[in-house]
Amino acid sequence: MLWYVCLTWAALCWFNFMDTPGYSLVGYNNHGNRYWALYPIMSVMACIVSLCFWSLYSHNLVRIEDWPAFIDTTGAVVFAAVSLLVVTIIPNVTTLFAYLGKIQE
């Protein structure tokens, strides 16, 4: 039961910080937005925490030798992890290019 709580917390953590690059881009025109890098860093950290909890859950399935559950969930976990990385990286790179272009002006 604890593992399900950890996975739920990891998903909520990621969903909470998924749009933080969007918050940074909303304040793009504000002068003095010195902390623009904070939001993408929080987003990447939430992604790392989510992936860590998913790997801990997979490790738990191997440790208790629940092979059917491990085999059933492996494909979904890989798909979710790749989706998580793509959805995290694209907004963060967009934010990075937007602010680097602003700094060079």
Contacts in CASP RR format, 6 or more apart in sequence:
PFRMAT RR
TARGET T0000
AUTHOR 0000-0000-0000
METHOD contacts of the structure
MODEL  1
MLWYVCLTWAALCWFNFMDTPGYSLVGYNNHGNRYWALYPIMSVMACIVS
LCFWSLYSHNLVRIEDWPAFIDTTGAVVFAAVSLLVVTIIPNVTTLFAYL
GKIQE
3 56 0 8 1.000
3 57 0 8 1.000
3 60 0 8 1.000
6 53 0 8 1.000
6 56 0 8 1.000
6 57 0 8 1.000
7 53 0 8 1.000
7 54 0 8 1.000
7 57 0 8 1.000
9 53 0 8 1.000
10 49 0 8 1.000
10 50 0 8 1.000
10 52 0 8 1.000
10 53 0 8 1.000
10 54 0 8 1.000
11 50 0 8 1.000
13 46 0 8 1.000
13 49 0 8 1.000
13 50 0 8 1.000
14 46 0 8 1.000
14 47 0 8 1.000
14 49 0 8 1.000
14 50 0 8 1.000
14 84 0 8 1.000
14 88 0 8 1.000
16 46 0 8 1.000
17 42 0 8 1.000
17 43 0 8 1.000
17 45 0 8 1.000
17 46 0 8 1.000
18 43 0 8 1.000
18 46 0 8 1.000
18 87 0 8 1.000
18 88 0 8 1.000
19 91 0 8 1.000
20 39 0 8 1.000
20 40 0 8 1.000
20 42 0 8 1.000
20 43 0 8 1.000
21 39 0 8 1.000
21 40 0 8 1.000
21 43 0 8 1.000
21 91 0 8 1.000
21 92 0 8 1.000
21 94 0 8 1.000
21 95 0 8 1.000
22 39 0 8 1.000
22 91 0 8 1.000
22 95 0 8 1.000
23 39 0 8 1.000
24 33 0 8 1.000
24 36 0 8 1.000
24 38 0 8 1.000
24 39 0 8 1.000
24 40 0 8 1.000
24 95 0 8 1.000
24 99 0 8 1.000
25 94 0 8 1.000
25 95 0 8 1.000
25 98 0 8 1.000
27 33 0 8 1.000
27 36 0 8 1.000
28 36 0 8 1.000
28 98 0 8 1.000
28 99 0 8 1.000
28 102 0 8 1.000
36 95 0 8 1.000
36 99 0 8 1.000
37 99 0 8 1.000
39 95 0 8 1.000
40 91 0 8 1.000
40 92 0 8 1.000
40 95 0 8 1.000
40 96 0 8 1.000
43 88 0 8 1.000
43 91 0 8 1.000
43 92 0 8 1.000
44 88 0 8 1.000
44 92 0 8 1.000
46 88 0 8 1.000
47 84 0 8 1.000
47 85 0 8 1.000
47 88 0 8 1.000
50 84 0 8 1.000
51 81 0 8 1.000
51 84 0 8 1.000
51 85 0 8 1.000
54 77 0 8 1.000
54 80 0 8 1.000
54 81 0 8 1.000
58 70 0 8 1.000
58 73 0 8 1.000
58 74 0 8 1.000
58 77 0 8 1.000
61 67 0 8 1.000
61 69 0 8 1.000
61 70 0 8 1.000
61 73 0 8 1.000
62 70 0 8 1.000
END
